[in-house]
């Protein structure tokens, strides 16, 4: 590794920057592929046991666990707290 870094240090600045951009792109692509491959698992898994800081079920979890008879449902919640 030390020899590689010395080799890169001898290169011109524009070559080092291009190489750094390539390495950053490869690492970003690896993270992106990992994120995409686990996205389906995370979106497809609903346990209904999410707990908020107050210790009660969250609004979404309560809607899922209370009287869910199956099928598709649309649940709408308001964000105003009047």
ZABA-302249 format. One line per field, with one value per residue (C-alpha): x negated, y, z negated; residue in three letters; residue number from 1. Coordinates in pm, whole numbers, m for minus. Each point is the difference from the previous one (the first is absolute). Layout:
px <- X / ...
py <- Y / ...
pz <- Z / ...
residu <- ALA / ...
num <- NUM / ...
END
This chain:
px <- 0 / m285 / m158 / 331 / 42 / m354 / 75 / 316 / m186 / m242 / 286 / 125 / 279 / 264 / m73 / 30 / 330 / 136 / m103 / 160 / 322 / m6 / m52 / 279 / 230 / m70 / 61 / 321 / 116 / m67 / 200 / 282 / 19 / 11 / 277 / 205 / m34 / 133 / 272 / 253 / m52 / 41 / 311 / 162 / m38 / 262 / 5 / 256 / m197 / m163 / m10 / m28 / m201 / 311 / 25 / 324 / 47 / m60 / 299 / m91 / m56 / 329 / 183 / m162 / 68 / 352 / 264 / m205 / 206 / m240 / 13 / m119 / 84 / m71 / m69 / m11 / m115 / 2 / m304 / 180 / 36 / 284
py <- 0 / 234 / m66 / 71 / 329 / 103 / m87 / 214 / 285 / 16 / 38 / 343 / 166 / m49 / m375 / m28 / 186 / m215 / m313 / 128 / 67 / m353 / m155 / 214 / m102 / m369 / 22 / 196 / m261 / m281 / 176 / 74 / m362 / m118 / 247 / m100 / m373 / 37 / 252 / m266 / m185 / 316 / 119 / m342 / m62 / 150 / m136 / 235 / 25 / 338 / 187 / 375 / 179 / 24 / m380 / m33 / m137 / 248 / 119 / m223 / m305 / 56 / 23 / m323 / m200 / 119 / m183 / m67 / m250 / m26 / 152 / 339 / 300 / 370 / 161 / 380 / 195 / 373 / 196 / 293 / m8 / 245
pz <- 0 / m84 / 339 / 173 / m185 / 90 / 363 / m6 / m167 / 294 / 249 / 113 / m197 / 269 / 12 / m379 / 1 / 282 / m188 / m322 / 191 / 143 / m344 / m147 / 286 / m51 / m375 / 58 / 252 / m248 / m272 / 248 / 117 / m362 / m75 / 306 / m68 / m355 / 91 / 96 / m326 / m206 / 187 / 1 / m373 / m232 / m351 / m150 / m324 / 46 / m329 / m35 / m268 / m219 / m9 / 197 / 349 / 275 / 203 / 294 / m221 / m181 / 333 / 118 / m316 / m79 / 199 / 311 / 198 / 293 / 344 / 112 / m215 / 24 / m334 / m10 / m303 / m55 / m107 / m158 / m376 / m63
residu <- UNK / UNK / UNK / UNK / UNK / UNK / UNK / UNK / UNK / UNK / UNK / UNK / UNK / UNK / UNK / UNK / UNK / UNK / UNK / UNK / UNK / UNK / UNK / UNK / UNK / UNK / UNK / UNK / UNK / UNK / UNK / UNK / UNK / UNK / UNK / UNK / UNK / UNK / UNK / UNK / UNK / UNK / UNK / UNK / UNK / UNK / UNK / UNK / UNK / UNK / UNK / UNK / UNK / UNK / UNK / UNK / UNK / UNK / UNK / UNK / UNK / UNK / UNK / UNK / UNK / UNK / UNK / UNK / UNK / UNK / UNK / UNK / UNK / UNK / UNK / UNK / UNK / UNK / UNK / UNK / UNK / UNK
num <- 1 / 2 / 3 / 4 / 5 / 6 / 7 / 8 / 9 / 10 / 11 / 12 / 13 / 14 / 15 / 16 / 17 / 18 / 19 / 20 / 21 / 22 / 23 / 24 / 25 / 26 / 27 / 28 / 29 / 30 / 31 / 32 / 33 / 34 / 35 / 36 / 37 / 38 / 39 / 40 / 41 / 42 / 43 / 44 / 45 / 46 / 47 / 48 / 49 / 50 / 51 / 52 / 53 / 54 / 55 / 56 / 57 / 58 / 59 / 60 / 61 / 62 / 63 / 64 / 65 / 66 / 67 / 68 / 69 / 70 / 71 / 72 / 73 / 74 / 75 / 76 / 77 / 78 / 79 / 80 / 81 / 82
END
